[in-house]
Structure formats: C-alpha cells, structure tokens
C-alpha cells in the first residue's frame, strides 16, 4: 500500500489493526513500526488463576520452593 504524506501525516486503514483499541508507534533506524496493542496490559493477568496447592507460604518463600534454597 502506498499513501501520500500530508501535513497531518498518513492514514492507515482501520482493518489493518484487527480490532485493537491502541497502537504503539516506534521509529527504528529507517523504519516506522505501528504495533497493535491488546486492550489489556498482560502484567495485570498475573494472579487471576493461581495454582492451588498444600503450600501456604509460596508467595513469601517462592525461591525456596523453586530453587530448593
């Protein structure tokens, strides 16, 4: 696709973004990247479906359980 650059910039068709509500725009060397972002920060998904186990102090002592220290 080619488009003219106007005083305001360029228009990119909405269907290119697959329903994304937000995009990240980066300039890297000779490229301009437009990256569709999901509506939610993935870090906010942590802890939504925790694993249940017999261990009650895993959040405080996770290194001990993972590495055996």
PDB file with SEQRES, HELIX, SHEET and CRYST1 records, atoms N, CA, C and O in Angstrom:
SEQRES   1 A   69  UNK UNK UNK UNK UNK UNK UNK UNK UNK UNK UNK UNK UNK          
SEQRES   2 A   69  UNK UNK UNK UNK UNK UNK UNK UNK UNK UNK UNK UNK UNK          
SEQRES   3 A   69  UNK UNK UNK UNK UNK UNK UNK UNK UNK UNK UNK UNK UNK          
SEQRES   4 A   69  UNK UNK UNK UNK UNK UNK UNK UNK UNK UNK UNK UNK UNK          
SEQRES   5 A   69  UNK UNK UNK UNK UNK UNK UNK UNK UNK UNK UNK UNK UNK          
SEQRES   6 A   69  UNK UNK UNK UNK                                              
HELIX    1 AA1 UNK A   14  UNK A   17  5                                   4    
HELIX    2 AA2 UNK A   42  UNK A   45  5                                   4    
HELIX    3 AA3 UNK A   62  UNK A   67  1                                   6    
SHEET    1 AA1 2 UNK A  22  UNK A  28  0                                        
SHEET    2 AA1 2 UNK A  31  UNK A  37 -1                                        
CRYST1    1.000    1.000    1.000  90.00  90.00  90.00 P 1           1          
ATOM      1  N   UNK A   1       0.849  -1.173   0.000  1.00  0.00           N  
ATOM      2  CA  UNK A   1       0.000   0.000   0.000  1.00  0.00           C  
ATOM      3  C   UNK A   1       0.886   1.225   0.000  1.00  0.00           C  
ATOM      4  O   UNK A   1       1.862   1.288   0.747  1.00  0.00           O  
ATOM      5  N   UNK A   2       0.564   2.172  -0.809  1.00  0.00           N  
ATOM      6  CA  UNK A   2       1.248   3.462  -0.818  1.00  0.00           C  
ATOM      7  C   UNK A   2       0.243   4.539  -0.461  1.00  0.00           C  
ATOM      8  O   UNK A   2      -0.938   4.429  -0.790  1.00  0.00           O  
ATOM      9  N   UNK A   3       0.704   5.567   0.205  1.00  0.00           N  
ATOM     10  CA  UNK A   3      -0.154   6.694   0.557  1.00  0.00           C  
ATOM     11  C   UNK A   3       0.682   7.969   0.568  1.00  0.00           C  
ATOM     12  O   UNK A   3       1.889   7.928   0.810  1.00  0.00           O  
ATOM     13  N   UNK A   4       0.045   9.076   0.312  1.00  0.00           N  
ATOM     14  CA  UNK A   4       0.736  10.361   0.343  1.00  0.00           C  
ATOM     15  C   UNK A   4       0.892  10.829   1.784  1.00  0.00           C  
ATOM     16  O   UNK A   4       0.021  10.590   2.620  1.00  0.00           O  
ATOM     17  N   UNK A   5       1.992  11.488   2.064  1.00  0.00           N  
ATOM     18  CA  UNK A   5       2.216  12.086   3.374  1.00  0.00           C  
ATOM     19  C   UNK A   5       1.703  13.525   3.303  1.00  0.00           C  
ATOM     20  O   UNK A   5       2.184  14.328   2.503  1.00  0.00           O  
ATOM     21  N   UNK A   6       0.729  13.834   4.142  1.00  0.00           N  
ATOM     22  CA  UNK A   6       0.151  15.174   4.176  1.00  0.00           C  
ATOM     23  C   UNK A   6       0.760  15.960   5.336  1.00  0.00           C  
ATOM     24  O   UNK A   6       1.661  15.474   6.019  1.00  0.00           O  
ATOM     25  N   UNK A   7       0.270  17.157   5.546  1.00  0.00           N  
ATOM     26  CA  UNK A   7       0.753  17.957   6.688  1.00  0.00           C  
ATOM     27  C   UNK A   7       0.434  17.270   8.010  1.00  0.00           C  
ATOM     28  O   UNK A   7       1.172  17.427   8.982  1.00  0.00           O  
ATOM     29  N   UNK A   8      -0.670  16.503   8.056  1.00  0.00           N  
ATOM     30  CA  UNK A   8      -1.066  15.811   9.285  1.00  0.00           C  
ATOM     31  C   UNK A   8      -0.402  14.445   9.423  1.00  0.00           C  
ATOM     32  O   UNK A   8      -0.437  13.860  10.506  1.00  0.00           O  
ATOM     33  N   UNK A   9       0.196  13.926   8.367  1.00  0.00           N  
ATOM     34  CA  UNK A   9       0.816  12.603   8.417  1.00  0.00           C  
ATOM     35  C   UNK A   9       0.191  11.691   7.385  1.00  0.00           C  
ATOM     36  O   UNK A   9      -0.013  12.099   6.242  1.00  0.00           O  
ATOM     37  N   UNK A  10      -0.122  10.439   7.773  1.00  0.00           N  
ATOM     38  CA  UNK A  10      -0.729   9.480   6.850  1.00  0.00           C  
ATOM     39  C   UNK A  10      -1.958   8.854   7.511  1.00  0.00           C  
ATOM     40  O   UNK A  10      -2.135   8.934   8.726  1.00  0.00           O  
ATOM     41  N   UNK A  11      -2.788   8.239   6.697  1.00  0.00           N  
ATOM     42  CA  UNK A  11      -3.930   7.460   7.188  1.00  0.00           C  
ATOM     43  C   UNK A  11      -3.651   5.992   6.942  1.00  0.00           C  
ATOM     44  O   UNK A  11      -3.234   5.599   5.852  1.00  0.00           O  
ATOM     45  N   UNK A  12      -3.886   5.179   7.974  1.00  0.00           N  
ATOM     46  CA  UNK A  12      -3.734   3.731   7.861  1.00  0.00           C  
ATOM     47  C   UNK A  12      -5.124   3.128   8.061  1.00  0.00           C  
ATOM     48  O   UNK A  12      -5.785   3.434   9.053  1.00  0.00           O  
ATOM     49  N   UNK A  13      -5.578   2.276   7.138  1.00  0.00           N  
ATOM     50  CA  UNK A  13      -6.917   1.694   7.271  1.00  0.00           C  
ATOM     51  C   UNK A  13      -7.106   0.948   8.597  1.00  0.00           C  
ATOM     52  O   UNK A  13      -6.223   0.222   9.054  1.00  0.00           O  
ATOM     53  N   UNK A  14      -8.268   1.148   9.191  1.00  0.00           N  
ATOM     54  CA  UNK A  14      -8.573   0.553  10.492  1.00  0.00           C  
ATOM     55  C   UNK A  14      -8.507  -0.973  10.474  1.00  0.00           C  
ATOM     56  O   UNK A  14      -8.127  -1.577  11.477  1.00  0.00           O  
ATOM     57  N   UNK A  15      -8.863  -1.602   9.371  1.00  0.00           N  
ATOM     58  CA  UNK A  15      -8.872  -3.069   9.328  1.00  0.00           C  
ATOM     59  C   UNK A  15      -7.476  -3.671   9.474  1.00  0.00           C  
ATOM     60  O   UNK A  15      -7.351  -4.866   9.742  1.00  0.00           O  
ATOM     61  N   UNK A  16      -6.438  -2.879   9.305  1.00  0.00           N  
ATOM     62  CA  UNK A  16      -5.068  -3.358   9.499  1.00  0.00           C  
ATOM     63  C   UNK A  16      -4.786  -3.699  10.968  1.00  0.00           C  
ATOM     64  O   UNK A  16      -3.825  -4.411  11.260  1.00  0.00           O  
ATOM     65  N   UNK A  17      -5.610  -3.201  11.889  1.00  0.00           N  
ATOM     66  CA  UNK A  17      -5.309  -3.327  13.314  1.00  0.00           C  
ATOM     67  C   UNK A  17      -6.110  -4.413  14.024  1.00  0.00           C  
ATOM     68  O   UNK A  17      -5.970  -4.593  15.234  1.00  0.00           O  
ATOM     69  N   UNK A  18      -6.946  -5.134  13.286  1.00  0.00           N  
ATOM     70  CA  UNK A  18      -7.639  -6.286  13.857  1.00  0.00           C  
ATOM     71  C   UNK A  18      -8.407  -6.016  15.130  1.00  0.00           C  
ATOM     72  O   UNK A  18      -8.420  -6.878  16.009  1.00  0.00           O  
ATOM     73  N   UNK A  19      -9.031  -4.898  15.277  1.00  0.00           N  
ATOM     74  CA  UNK A  19      -9.835  -4.605  16.460  1.00  0.00           C  
ATOM     75  C   UNK A  19      -9.070  -4.001  17.620  1.00  0.00           C  
ATOM     76  O   UNK A  19      -9.659  -3.760  18.673  1.00  0.00           O  
ATOM     77  N   UNK A  20      -7.789  -3.750  17.466  1.00  0.00           N  
ATOM     78  CA  UNK A  20      -7.003  -3.138  18.545  1.00  0.00           C  
ATOM     79  C   UNK A  20      -7.534  -1.744  18.836  1.00  0.00           C  
ATOM     80  O   UNK A  20      -7.923  -1.020  17.919  1.00  0.00           O  
ATOM     81  N   UNK A  21      -7.552  -1.367  20.099  1.00  0.00           N  
ATOM     82  CA  UNK A  21      -8.011  -0.041  20.512  1.00  0.00           C  
ATOM     83  C   UNK A  21      -6.868   0.954  20.626  1.00  0.00           C  
ATOM     84  O   UNK A  21      -7.090   2.162  20.715  1.00  0.00           O  
ATOM     85  N   UNK A  22      -5.633   0.435  20.624  1.00  0.00           N  
ATOM     86  CA  UNK A  22      -4.466   1.292  20.825  1.00  0.00           C  
ATOM     87  C   UNK A  22      -3.304   0.709  20.028  1.00  0.00           C  
ATOM     88  O   UNK A  22      -3.218  -0.504  19.840  1.00  0.00           O  
ATOM     89  N   UNK A  23      -2.414   1.577  19.563  1.00  0.00           N  
ATOM     90  CA  UNK A  23      -1.211   1.128  18.863  1.00  0.00           C  
ATOM     91  C   UNK A  23       0.010   1.793  19.481  1.00  0.00           C  
ATOM     92  O   UNK A  23      -0.078   2.870  20.070  1.00  0.00           O  
ATOM     93  N   UNK A  24       1.140   1.133  19.336  1.00  0.00           N  
ATOM     94  CA  UNK A  24       2.419   1.720  19.732  1.00  0.00           C  
ATOM     95  C   UNK A  24       3.149   2.076  18.442  1.00  0.00           C  
ATOM     96  O   UNK A  24       3.216   1.270  17.514  1.00  0.00           O  
ATOM     97  N   UNK A  25       3.690   3.282  18.390  1.00  0.00           N  
ATOM     98  CA  UNK A  25       4.420   3.738  17.214  1.00  0.00           C  
ATOM     99  C   UNK A  25       5.872   3.941  17.616  1.00  0.00           C  
ATOM    100  O   UNK A  25       6.175   4.673  18.558  1.00  0.00           O  
ATOM    101  N   UNK A  26       6.770   3.275  16.880  1.00  0.00           N  
ATOM    102  CA  UNK A  26       8.209   3.372  17.157  1.00  0.00           C  
ATOM    103  C   UNK A  26       8.949   3.733  15.879  1.00  0.00           C  
ATOM    104  O   UNK A  26       8.546   3.365  14.775  1.00  0.00           O  
ATOM    105  N   UNK A  27      10.024   4.452  16.057  1.00  0.00           N  
ATOM    106  CA  UNK A  27      10.920   4.724  14.948  1.00  0.00           C  
ATOM    107  C   UNK A  27      12.225   4.008  15.223  1.00  0.00           C  
ATOM    108  O   UNK A  27      12.890   4.284  16.222  1.00  0.00           O  
ATOM    109  N   UNK A  28      12.598   3.089  14.343  1.00  0.00           N  
ATOM    110  CA  UNK A  28      13.833   2.325  14.488  1.00  0.00           C  
ATOM    111  C   UNK A  28      14.615   2.414  13.185  1.00  0.00           C  
ATOM    112  O   UNK A  28      14.196   1.882  12.157  1.00  0.00           O  
ATOM    113  N   UNK A  29      15.740   3.085  13.242  1.00  0.00           N  
ATOM    114  CA  UNK A  29      16.589   3.299  12.068  1.00  0.00           C  
ATOM    115  C   UNK A  29      15.758   3.885  10.929  1.00  0.00           C  
ATOM    116  O   UNK A  29      15.238   4.994  11.055  1.00  0.00           O  
ATOM    117  N   UNK A  30      15.628   3.161   9.824  1.00  0.00           N  
ATOM    118  CA  UNK A  30      14.887   3.671   8.674  1.00  0.00           C  
ATOM    119  C   UNK A  30      13.447   3.187   8.626  1.00  0.00           C  
ATOM    120  O   UNK A  30      12.799   3.304   7.586  1.00  0.00           O  
ATOM    121  N   UNK A  31      12.931   2.648   9.721  1.00  0.00           N  
ATOM    122  CA  UNK A  31      11.585   2.087   9.747  1.00  0.00           C  
ATOM    123  C   UNK A  31      10.721   2.818  10.764  1.00  0.00           C  
ATOM    124  O   UNK A  31      11.210   3.308  11.782  1.00  0.00           O  
ATOM    125  N   UNK A  32       9.443   2.881  10.469  1.00  0.00           N  
ATOM    126  CA  UNK A  32       8.444   3.321  11.437  1.00  0.00           C  
ATOM    127  C   UNK A  32       7.546   2.118  11.669  1.00  0.00           C  
ATOM    128  O   UNK A  32       6.925   1.614  10.733  1.00  0.00           O  
ATOM    129  N   UNK A  33       7.473   1.658  12.903  1.00  0.00           N  
ATOM    130  CA  UNK A  33       6.676   0.483  13.254  1.00  0.00           C  
ATOM    131  C   UNK A  33       5.383   0.938  13.929  1.00  0.00           C  
ATOM    132  O   UNK A  33       5.406   1.772  14.833  1.00  0.00           O  
ATOM    133  N   UNK A  34       4.274   0.390  13.488  1.00  0.00           N  
ATOM    134  CA  UNK A  34       2.981   0.631  14.116  1.00  0.00           C  
ATOM    135  C   UNK A  34       2.511  -0.727  14.620  1.00  0.00           C  
ATOM    136  O   UNK A  34       2.194  -1.617  13.831  1.00  0.00           O  
ATOM    137  N   UNK A  35       2.468  -0.880  15.944  1.00  0.00           N  
ATOM    138  CA  UNK A  35       2.210  -2.179  16.557  1.00  0.00           C  
ATOM    139  C   UNK A  35       0.862  -2.148  17.272  1.00  0.00           C  
ATOM    140  O   UNK A  35       0.703  -1.415  18.249  1.00  0.00           O  
ATOM    141  N   UNK A  36      -0.115  -2.934  16.801  1.00  0.00           N  
ATOM    142  CA  UNK A  36      -1.400  -3.001  17.501  1.00  0.00           C  
ATOM    143  C   UNK A  36      -1.209  -3.600  18.895  1.00  0.00           C  
ATOM    144  O   UNK A  36      -0.484  -4.581  19.063  1.00  0.00           O  
ATOM    145  N   UNK A  37      -1.859  -3.006  19.881  1.00  0.00           N  
ATOM    146  CA  UNK A  37      -1.765  -3.488  21.259  1.00  0.00           C  
ATOM    147  C   UNK A  37      -3.101  -4.048  21.693  1.00  0.00           C  
ATOM    148  O   UNK A  37      -4.155  -3.565  21.280  1.00  0.00           O  
ATOM    149  N   UNK A  38      -3.051  -5.063  22.521  1.00  0.00           N  
ATOM    150  CA  UNK A  38      -4.299  -5.587  23.080  1.00  0.00           C  
ATOM    151  C   UNK A  38      -4.826  -4.558  24.073  1.00  0.00           C  
ATOM    152  O   UNK A  38      -4.100  -3.663  24.505  1.00  0.00           O  
ATOM    153  N   UNK A  39      -6.075  -4.697  24.420  1.00  0.00           N  
ATOM    154  CA  UNK A  39      -6.699  -3.721  25.312  1.00  0.00           C  
ATOM    155  C   UNK A  39      -6.242  -3.810  26.754  1.00  0.00           C  
ATOM    156  O   UNK A  39      -6.576  -2.942  27.559  1.00  0.00           O  
ATOM    157  N   UNK A  40      -5.486  -4.843  27.096  1.00  0.00           N  
ATOM    158  CA  UNK A  40      -5.124  -5.060  28.491  1.00  0.00           C  
ATOM    159  C   UNK A  40      -3.632  -5.297  28.621  1.00  0.00           C  
ATOM    160  O   UNK A  40      -3.027  -5.982  27.796  1.00  0.00           O  
ATOM    161  N   UNK A  41      -3.046  -4.731  29.656  1.00  0.00           N  
ATOM    162  CA  UNK A  41      -1.640  -4.961  29.957  1.00  0.00           C  
ATOM    163  C   UNK A  41      -1.486  -6.388  30.474  1.00  0.00           C  
ATOM    164  O   UNK A  41      -2.142  -6.756  31.449  1.00  0.00           O  
ATOM    165  N   UNK A  42      -0.621  -7.215  29.837  1.00  0.00           N  
ATOM    166  CA  UNK A  42      -0.509  -8.620  30.255  1.00  0.00           C  
ATOM    167  C   UNK A  42      -0.077  -8.804  31.705  1.00  0.00           C  
ATOM    168  O   UNK A  42      -0.373  -9.841  32.299  1.00  0.00           O  
ATOM    169  N   UNK A  43       0.602  -7.845  32.280  1.00  0.00           N  
ATOM    170  CA  UNK A  43       1.034  -7.976  33.678  1.00  0.00           C  
ATOM    171  C   UNK A  43      -0.173  -8.039  34.614  1.00  0.00           C  
ATOM    172  O   UNK A  43      -0.087  -8.598  35.707  1.00  0.00           O  
ATOM    173  N   UNK A  44      -1.293  -7.467  34.183  1.00  0.00           N  
ATOM    174  CA  UNK A  44      -2.484  -7.481  35.026  1.00  0.00           C  
ATOM    175  C   UNK A  44      -3.160  -8.847  35.070  1.00  0.00           C  
ATOM    176  O   UNK A  44      -4.052  -9.053  35.893  1.00  0.00           O  
ATOM    177  N   UNK A  45      -2.769  -9.780  34.215  1.00  0.00           N  
ATOM    178  CA  UNK A  45      -3.337 -11.130  34.226  1.00  0.00           C  
ATOM    179  C   UNK A  45      -2.697 -12.022  35.280  1.00  0.00           C  
ATOM    180  O   UNK A  45      -3.255 -13.064  35.624  1.00  0.00           O  
ATOM    181  N   UNK A  46      -1.535 -11.634  35.799  1.00  0.00           N  
ATOM    182  CA  UNK A  46      -0.878 -12.458  36.812  1.00  0.00           C  
ATOM    183  C   UNK A  46      -1.754 -12.570  38.046  1.00  0.00           C  
ATOM    184  O   UNK A  46      -2.319 -11.579  38.509  1.00  0.00           O  
ATOM    185  N   UNK A  47      -1.865 -13.760  38.566  1.00  0.00           N  
ATOM    186  CA  UNK A  47      -2.606 -13.991  39.792  1.00  0.00           C  
ATOM    187  C   UNK A  47      -4.093 -14.202  39.596  1.00  0.00           C  
ATOM    188  O   UNK A  47      -4.802 -14.436  40.575  1.00  0.00           O  
ATOM    189  N   UNK A  48      -4.592 -14.129  38.384  1.00  0.00           N  
ATOM    190  CA  UNK A  48      -6.032 -14.335  38.166  1.00  0.00           C  
ATOM    191  C   UNK A  48      -6.431 -15.793  38.365  1.00  0.00           C  
ATOM    192  O   UNK A  48      -7.497 -16.081  38.908  1.00  0.00           O  
ATOM    193  N   UNK A  49      -5.590 -16.693  37.935  1.00  0.00           N  
ATOM    194  CA  UNK A  49      -5.876 -18.122  38.078  1.00  0.00           C  
ATOM    195  C   UNK A  49      -4.721 -18.795  38.796  1.00  0.00           C  
ATOM    196  O   UNK A  49      -3.975 -19.565  38.192  1.00  0.00           O  
ATOM    197  N   UNK A  50      -4.568 -18.508  40.084  1.00  0.00           N  
ATOM    198  CA  UNK A  50      -3.433 -19.084  40.800  1.00  0.00           C  
ATOM    199  C   UNK A  50      -3.564 -20.597  40.940  1.00  0.00           C  
ATOM    200  O   UNK A  50      -4.661 -21.154  40.928  1.00  0.00           O  
ATOM    201  N   UNK A  51      -2.425 -21.229  41.071  1.00  0.00           N  
ATOM    202  CA  UNK A  51      -2.391 -22.677  41.271  1.00  0.00           C  
ATOM    203  C   UNK A  51      -2.686 -22.967  42.733  1.00  0.00           C  
ATOM    204  O   UNK A  51      -2.099 -22.353  43.624  1.00  0.00           O  
ATOM    205  N   UNK A  52      -3.574 -23.881  42.972  1.00  0.00           N  
ATOM    206  CA  UNK A  52      -3.849 -24.244  44.362  1.00  0.00           C  
ATOM    207  C   UNK A  52      -2.981 -25.443  44.737  1.00  0.00           C  
ATOM    208  O   UNK A  52      -2.778 -26.362  43.943  1.00  0.00           O  
ATOM    209  N   UNK A  53      -2.474 -25.406  45.973  1.00  0.00           N  
ATOM    210  CA  UNK A  53      -1.590 -26.454  46.446  1.00  0.00           C  
ATOM    211  C   UNK A  53      -1.665 -26.481  47.964  1.00  0.00           C  
ATOM    212  O   UNK A  53      -2.363 -25.674  48.577  1.00  0.00           O  
ATOM    213  N   UNK A  54      -0.951 -27.401  48.554  1.00  0.00           N  
ATOM    214  CA  UNK A  54      -0.939 -27.510  50.018  1.00  0.00           C  
ATOM    215  C   UNK A  54       0.017 -26.522  50.662  1.00  0.00           C  
ATOM    216  O   UNK A  54       0.094 -26.450  51.888  1.00  0.00           O  
ATOM    217  N   UNK A  55       0.742 -25.766  49.866  1.00  0.00           N  
ATOM    218  CA  UNK A  55       1.726 -24.821  50.387  1.00  0.00           C  
ATOM    219  C   UNK A  55       1.037 -23.488  50.668  1.00  0.00           C  
ATOM    220  O   UNK A  55       0.381 -22.924  49.792  1.00  0.00           O  
ATOM    221  N   UNK A  56       1.189 -22.996  51.879  1.00  0.00           N  
ATOM    222  CA  UNK A  56       0.504 -21.746  52.240  1.00  0.00           C  
ATOM    223  C   UNK A  56       1.418 -20.525  52.186  1.00  0.00           C  
ATOM    224  O   UNK A  56       0.933 -19.394  52.221  1.00  0.00           O  
ATOM    225  N   UNK A  57       2.735 -20.734  52.100  1.00  0.00           N  
ATOM    226  CA  UNK A  57       3.655 -19.586  52.127  1.00  0.00           C  
ATOM    227  C   UNK A  57       4.455 -19.442  50.833  1.00  0.00           C  
ATOM    228  O   UNK A  57       5.561 -18.902  50.854  1.00  0.00           O  
ATOM    229  N   UNK A  58       3.917 -19.916  49.710  1.00  0.00           N  
ATOM    230  CA  UNK A  58       4.657 -19.898  48.443  1.00  0.00           C  
ATOM    231  C   UNK A  58       4.978 -18.478  47.982  1.00  0.00           C  
ATOM    232  O   UNK A  58       6.034 -18.252  47.392  1.00  0.00           O  
ATOM    233  N   UNK A  59       4.093 -17.520  48.237  1.00  0.00           N  
ATOM    234  CA  UNK A  59       4.376 -16.160  47.783  1.00  0.00           C  
ATOM    235  C   UNK A  59       5.540 -15.534  48.556  1.00  0.00           C  
ATOM    236  O   UNK A  59       6.273 -14.714  48.003  1.00  0.00           O  
ATOM    237  N   UNK A  60       5.718 -15.905  49.813  1.00  0.00           N  
ATOM    238  CA  UNK A  60       6.831 -15.351  50.599  1.00  0.00           C  
ATOM    239  C   UNK A  60       8.136 -16.110  50.366  1.00  0.00           C  
ATOM    240  O   UNK A  60       9.213 -15.516  50.405  1.00  0.00           O  
ATOM    241  N   UNK A  61       8.047 -17.408  50.125  1.00  0.00           N  
ATOM    242  CA  UNK A  61       9.237 -18.256  50.033  1.00  0.00           C  
ATOM    243  C   UNK A  61       9.354 -18.941  48.673  1.00  0.00           C  
ATOM    244  O   UNK A  61       9.798 -20.087  48.598  1.00  0.00           O  
ATOM    245  N   UNK A  62       8.967 -18.264  47.611  1.00  0.00           N  
ATOM    246  CA  UNK A  62       8.960 -18.893  46.289  1.00  0.00           C  
ATOM    247  C   UNK A  62      10.341 -19.358  45.841  1.00  0.00           C  
ATOM    248  O   UNK A  62      10.445 -20.389  45.178  1.00  0.00           O  
ATOM    249  N   UNK A  63      11.418 -18.620  46.186  1.00  0.00           N  
ATOM    250  CA  UNK A  63      12.755 -19.051  45.794  1.00  0.00           C  
ATOM    251  C   UNK A  63      13.105 -20.409  46.406  1.00  0.00           C  
ATOM    252  O   UNK A  63      13.728 -21.249  45.758  1.00  0.00           O  
ATOM    253  N   UNK A  64      12.704 -20.610  47.643  1.00  0.00           N  
ATOM    254  CA  UNK A  64      12.984 -21.876  48.314  1.00  0.00           C  
ATOM    255  C   UNK A  64      12.289 -23.031  47.604  1.00  0.00           C  
ATOM    256  O   UNK A  64      12.868 -24.106  47.446  1.00  0.00           O  
ATOM    257  N   UNK A  65      11.070 -22.815  47.182  1.00  0.00           N  
ATOM    258  CA  UNK A  65      10.326 -23.886  46.506  1.00  0.00           C  
ATOM    259  C   UNK A  65      10.814 -24.123  45.080  1.00  0.00           C  
ATOM    260  O   UNK A  65      10.819 -25.258  44.603  1.00  0.00           O  
ATOM    261  N   UNK A  66      11.220 -23.063  44.408  1.00  0.00           N  
ATOM    262  CA  UNK A  66      11.684 -23.198  43.026  1.00  0.00           C  
ATOM    263  C   UNK A  66      13.102 -23.756  42.966  1.00  0.00           C  
ATOM    264  O   UNK A  66      13.384 -24.694  42.220  1.00  0.00           O  
ATOM    265  N   UNK A  67      13.996 -23.159  43.772  1.00  0.00           N  
ATOM    266  CA  UNK A  67      15.426 -23.500  43.665  1.00  0.00           C  
ATOM    267  C   UNK A  67      15.909 -24.421  44.784  1.00  0.00           C  
ATOM    268  O   UNK A  67      17.046 -24.889  44.735  1.00  0.00           O  
ATOM    269  N   UNK A  68      15.076 -24.693  45.790  1.00  0.00           N  
ATOM    270  CA  UNK A  68      15.460 -25.572  46.878  1.00  0.00           C  
ATOM    271  C   UNK A  68      16.468 -24.954  47.817  1.00  0.00           C  
ATOM    272  O   UNK A  68      17.247 -25.677  48.438  1.00  0.00           O  
ATOM    273  N   UNK A  69      16.477 -23.648  47.939  1.00  0.00           N  
ATOM    274  CA  UNK A  69      17.445 -22.974  48.822  1.00  0.00           C  
ATOM    275  C   UNK A  69      16.890 -22.786  50.192  1.00  0.00           C  
ATOM    276  O   UNK A  69      17.567 -22.237  51.062  1.00  0.00           O  
TER     277      UNK A  69                                                      
END                                                                             
